[in-house]
Amino acid sequence: MSIAEIKVPVLPESITDATLLTWHKHPGDAVLEEEKLVDIETDKVVLEVPAPNSGILKDILKSDGEDVQAGEIIGHIDIRASETIVTATKTSPAVRKIAAEQGIEPSTVPHHGNRVTKADILQTPKPASRKNLKENLSERPEERVPMTRLRKRVAERLLNAQHEHAILTTFNEINMKAVIYLRTQYKTAFEKKQGVKLGFMSFFIKAAVAALQKFPIINASSEGDDIIYHGYYDIGIAVSSQRGLVVPILRDVDSMSFAHIEKGIADFARRARDAQLSIEDLTGGTFTITNGGIFGSMLSTPILNPPQSAILGMHNIIERPIAENGQVVIRPMMYVALSYDHRLIDGREAVQFLVTLKNAIEDPTRLLLDI
């Protein structure tokens, strides 16, 4: 007896087992090569297992609902009976030869009467060869690169943050007209005197500190069942490097000038690029700011940087029509997002924090006059 094995296919990467959902045939049923026999479910996709050969389904080794492993034998086909299946519809030797060359099962060809003709075969679209398809897919270029230790650590921290914190995000929009005007007016003199460019980040850091002072719970962290309120403002600044995203800490930002903030950010960027940041540079922090706008992000929901309780996301500046004093005007607008741990922070405090930050950026004299 010539028997073909029905096996569980290779499963998607990182998946070792699956669940057999449904058999579409029963023992004793006739099956055709490539006909769908069974559905198998992984935690990502549902896979269809085709018959490896035509014949009679001899037995089923795994039933619906059972767990199966990649490559496991789940049934057998008696392929000796395949001739019976083919001849159930009458065909001539010439037709069977053409069908074999075309990769077509004669019994599946639409026809009139009880005979499949040469014309019927030639009018039937040639099916894609599973073997050829697999070969073509295997020839496509791929490169397997192991994760860096930094990337693995970042992935671990982000996953833990989502599992262990009740993360909620609130949004607002900021009219950047006043800050852009102020920066345009003084950026040349600022760079000439301070030796560093005046960016938007220093305005947002100053505005964030003012809002944190007003709502100290946003600057707090959690430890077990305790809330720790910090009497200082150490701000993490997300910086992109070739090895991934790092978050060095600017410490005691409330006592820093705009120039000191900009110099600190520039120094972090340089050292991140040259892989010179130390563990101390990346440890601690009471609040984090990330700026996806430099990459063109319009809106996002940043993930917490534990044990901190909140993170501010900045985005790109886009000119949009808004209502101002009863008139529609075009203004440079930025969406901002505050993700926070809802276990510690109420929505009211999160919203008011963003409003306070928005007011400070839209009227930057508040930051200069400390009001």
Buried (B, 14 or more C-beta within 10 A) or exposed (E): EEEBEBBBEEBEEEEEEBBBEEBBBEEEEBBBBBBBBBBBBBEEEEBEBBBBBBBBBBEBEBEEEEEBEBEBEBBBBBBEBBEEBBEEBEBEEEBBEBBEEBBBBBBBBEBEEEEBBBEBBEEBEEEEEEEEEEEEEEEEEEEEEEEEEBBEEBEEBBEEBEEBBEBBBBBBBBBBBBBBEBBEEEEEEBBEEBEBBBBBBBBBBBBBBBBBEEBEBBBBBBEEEEBEEBEEBBBBBBBBBEBBBBBBBBBEBBEBEBBBBBBBBBBBBEBBBEEEBEEEBBEBBBBBBBBBBBEEBEBBBBBBBBBBBBBBBBBBBEEBEEEEEEEEEEBBBBBBBBBBBBEBBEEEBBBBBBEBBBBBBBBBEBBEEEE
